[in-house]
Amino acid sequence: MKKAIAMYVRLSGTSRMKARKIMRAVKNVQIILVSLATIIVLSSSAFASYIYDGYEYSLTTNTYAPTENWADAVVSELGLTAQVVDWNIIKSEFGGSVDSLRSFLDGIGVMDVYNAPGVTWNGSQTWAGTTRSYGINRAEGNVPSGYLIHDQIQGNWLLLGSWPADRQLVAMAPVPLPSTMLILGTGIAALAGTRLRRKKQ
């Protein structure tokens, strides 16, 4: 900072005190811009997601073993309000039509039968005490041979199966309300203003 002030004084002929004030103002603008960028990143996902009825559905970036704690995994990746989606939620929210299922699966990035992300079923992540974790398969009516089906939606369009494999997880979290983001932004701006006032004193 001192070098920047000295260079500015030398090049512009401005007094050292005025140069310091300008540099402080620049620093405060930088803080505000970084804060705004953080808000934008927090309020929009950098990954495929589907927003429906106040919730954002998405897949985790990492894969998790059937024996890992999936609830902790989604919180770790996606925040405190995130939870693993249960099969019953998919069935009740999106099972009414093929179009609804297609929109949901396209939105979260499940494009074929081989991409089988994990879900819970009645709160359990594994079948009957085994290490076979539950997952969904976009079969579109074509069930793979030898596939164990626990449940299905719309004539085998979407299947609930199980297999002892590491999986990405289907997660859901409440969508932040615009008012929440406004409060957060106002708080950050107030902090920046407080810092500016302290520096002036």
N, C-alpha and C positions, 0 to 999 in steps of 0.2 A: 504493500500500500504506500509506504514512504517513497519508494522509487517511482511509483506511478504519479504521486503528487509532485515530486521534484521535476519529473519530465514534463508534466502539464504546465507547471510554473515557468519552466525554461522556454517551452514552445509558445505559450500563449501570452506570457508577460503578466499573467494574473497574480494577485497576491497569494501568499501561502495559505492564509486563512480561508479565502474564497475557494481555493483549489480543494482544501480539505472538505468544505461543505459540499462541493460538487461531487467529490468521490464518495462521501457518505450517502448522498442522495442516489448515486448510481448503485451502491451496495444495497440500499433499501429496495430499489426497483428490482434488483436481482432476486432478493428474498421474496418479494411479492410474485415475481414471475415463476420462480421455482415452486412456490406454494400453489399457484394456480395450476401449474402443470401436474402437481401431485393430485390435486382435486380431480382433474380431468382423467388421470390414470385410474384413480380409485373409483370413479363413477362409470367408467366404461371398460369392458373386458377386452383383453388383447387376444382372446381365444374364442372359438365358436361357442355360441350360447343361444338359448331360446328363452325369451321372456313371455310369461303367460300368467295372468291373474295375480300380478304383484310379486312373482318369483322369477328368478333367473336360473335356468337349468344349464348345466355344462358338464364337461368331463374333466377329471383331474389330469394334470400333465403327466404325473408319475403313475406307475402300476404298483399294485399292492397285493401281497400274498393273502390267501384265505385266512391265515392265522393272525394277520396283523389287525390292529384296531382301526377299522375303516372310519369310524366316527372321528377319531383324533386326526386321521390322515386328511379328511376334507377340511377340517377346521385349520389345520396347519397350512394347507395350500390356499384355501379360499376365504378364510376369516372366521370369526367367532360365530356368526349366524348360519354358517353352511352346515348342511347335513346330507347324509347319503339318502338318495331317493329310494323309496320303497315301491315294490312292484304294484301294490294296491293303489298308490298315488297315480302311477302311470295309467293304470287301468281306469280309474275313475275320472281323471282329468283329460286323457287323450284317447281313451278306448272307444269313444262313441262313433268314430268313423275312420276309414283308411286315410282320408285327407288329413285329419287331425294327427294321426300317428306319423304320417309322412312329414308333416311340418315340424313336429317335435324332433324326430330323428334326424332330419336334414339339418335342423337348427343346431343340434349338439354335435353333429359330425359323425353319426352312426350311419354309414352308407351301404353296408352289405352284411351278410350273414356271418362273416369271419371276424368282424369287429364286435366283440361281445363284452361290453363294459359291465362292471359289477353293480348290482342293486341288492337291497335287502328284501326279504319276503316275510311279512308279519314281524318285522324288526330283527330277523336273524340273517346273518350274512352267509351262513353255510347250511347245507341240507342235512337234517337229522343227525347232527353231531359228527358228521364226516368232515373231511377237508375239501369237499366239493362246494366251492363258492357259487352263489347265484349270479347269473348274468342274463342280459337280454340279447336276443338275436333277431335281426331284421330278415326274416325268412321270406317275406312277401308271398306266403302260401307254399313255398317249396322247402319242406322239412329235410334237413340233411339225414342221410341214412344212419341208423344207430343212435340218433339224438334222443336224449332223455328229456321229455317235455313235462314240466311241472304244471304249467298253465300256458294259455295262449290268448291272443286278442285278435278279433276280426278274421276268423278262419285261418289261423296260423300265420297271419301277417307279421305279428310280433310274438316271439316265444320267450318263455322264462325257462331257462335250463340251468344246469350246474356242471361244474368241471373243476378239478383241482389245479387251477392255473392263476398266475398273477394277472391282475386286470386293472385297467383304468376304472374309475368309479364315476357313476352318474351322481352329480351333486345338485343341490338346490339351495338358494339363499334369497331372502327378501331383497327386492330391488330397493336401493336407497331412494328415499323420497326427495324431490327437488328441494323441499324446505330444509331437510337435513343437510344437504350439500351447501345450501345458502348459509345456514348457521355455521357450518365448518369454515366456509370461506370468510365469513364476517369475523370469526374468531381469529383466523390466521392474519387477516388484515389488521385487526386490533393489536395483535402481538407485534406486527411490523411497525405500527404507529407508535406503540409504547417504546420500542427500541429506538426509534428515530428521536422521540422526545428526550430519552435518557442521554443520547449522544449529544444533543444540543446543549444540555445543562452542564 
